[in-house]
Structure formats: C-alpha cells, structure tokens
Amino acid sequence: MADHITISRAPGTWVVRAGGAVIGETTRALELREGDYAPVVYFPREDIAMAFLEPGTRVSHCPHKGDATHYSIVTKSRSLSDAAWSYETPKEGVARIAGHLAFYTGTDEVTVEQL
C-alpha cells in the first residue's frame, strides 16, 4: 500500500441517505485516509440497498487504488449520476475495500453520517 493511505475499521454505526431515504446502514464500515484528503467511509455492499444503485459507464483511475466503477443512485424523484463508486478489483495494498462502496457527499442529496 502507498505510505500515504491507511484503512481502518470505522467505529460505530454508519448510515448513507439519498433522496430522503436510507439506502445503507452498517457497523462494518471502513475508513480510508489518503494524504491530506478528507477520510472516506466505505460501506460493505451487503449493507447497501443495491436496488437504489445502477452501474454507470464512468470508470476513474487512481494510481494507488486502481480502477473505480461509478454508480448512479435512483430515488423516487430523480437519478443522482455518479454518486457512488467501488473498486471492484483494487490494488493489493488496499484490497480491504473490495466489495465496498463509497459515496460522494458534496451535495445535500447524499449524506454519510455516524449515528
């Protein structure tokens, strides 16, 4: 793993909401810290209501984590494009995030919080 990336268990219960609905809740979240970036909480896929997510066509690349597949969140009122991502086959040093999803929280429409 790159020296500037750490992954640890995120203590407590975490929830992700989109469009007013809870789409995931877990006590098994992981927190990824990468350099000076804000920490990112990754939810196990099994703890997300995947019926709300549709795979998108966007793939981004991180030299330290690998290729990320992006997902749209489909709510009753709209579709939030590229609102989540997952490293399906992450690089060896960050393999713990395989099978997990993270969410963009830069708007009021998607929130991730610790209960």
N, C-alpha and C positions, 0 to 999 in steps of 0.2 A: 504494500500500500504506500501511496505517496506520504511523505512525512507530514504533510500539512492536512491530512484527512484523518479524522477519528470517528469511530462508530461505537455507540454505547446504547444500552437499554435506556429508553426514555421512561422515567419512573411515573407511576400513577396511571390514570385513565385519560385517554385522548379521544377527541371527537372531531370529525370533519362534517361541516354543514355546507349545503349548496342549495340555493333557491328556497331557503326556509326549511329544508328537510335534512334530517340527519342521515348521511349516507355511509357513515362508518363510525365505529367506536371500538376501542381496543385497550387492553392493558399490556399488549406486547409490542408497542411501538419502538422503533429505533430512532436515535437522533444522530444525524450525520453533521459533523462540523468540518468545514473546509476553509482553512485560512481565515481571512477576515470576513467571510460571508456570514450572514445570519444562519443559525442552525436550521436544519431541515428535518422535519419529522416524517418518517416513513411508516406507513400502515401495512400490516400483513394483508395480502389480497383476500384471505379468507374472512377478514373482518370488515370488508367493504361490500356494500350492496352493488355488485357489479352490473346489475340491470340498469343503473343510472349512467354507466360509462360506455362509450363507444370508441373503439380504436380509431385514431386519426391517421392521417397519411404522413404527418410530420415525424421525422426522426432527427434528433440532435446528437452531437458527439462531444464527449468530454474525454480529453486525453488520459485522465486518471480513472474514470469510471466506466467508460465505454459508450455504446450507443443507447440512447433513451427513446422509447416509443411513447408517443403522446396520446392522450385520451381526451375526448370531449365529455363533459357532464351534461346529461339531458335531464332538464327539470320540467315541471308542468308548463312553465311559461316560455322557456327558451332553451337553446343549446349553448353551453359555455365552451367555446372552442379551445382545445389545447390547455385545459385547466388542470390536468394531472399528467404525471409521467412515471415511467417504470423502466429500470434497467433489467431487461429480460435475461440477459447473459452478461452481467457486469464483469469487469476485470477481476482477477484473482484476489487482489488486495482488498476489495470491497464486496466480496461475494456475499456477505451477510445481508445486503439489500436486495438480493434476488428474491422474487416473489413478493415484493413490497411496492407500494405506490406512494408518491408524494404529490402535493397539491400546491398550485400557485395561489397565493393568498394576497396578492396585491390589490384586490378589489373587495368591496363589501359583499360580493356574491358568493365567495368561498371563504370559509373560516376554518382554521385548525386551532383547537384550544385544549388545554389541560383542564380537566374537571376537578 
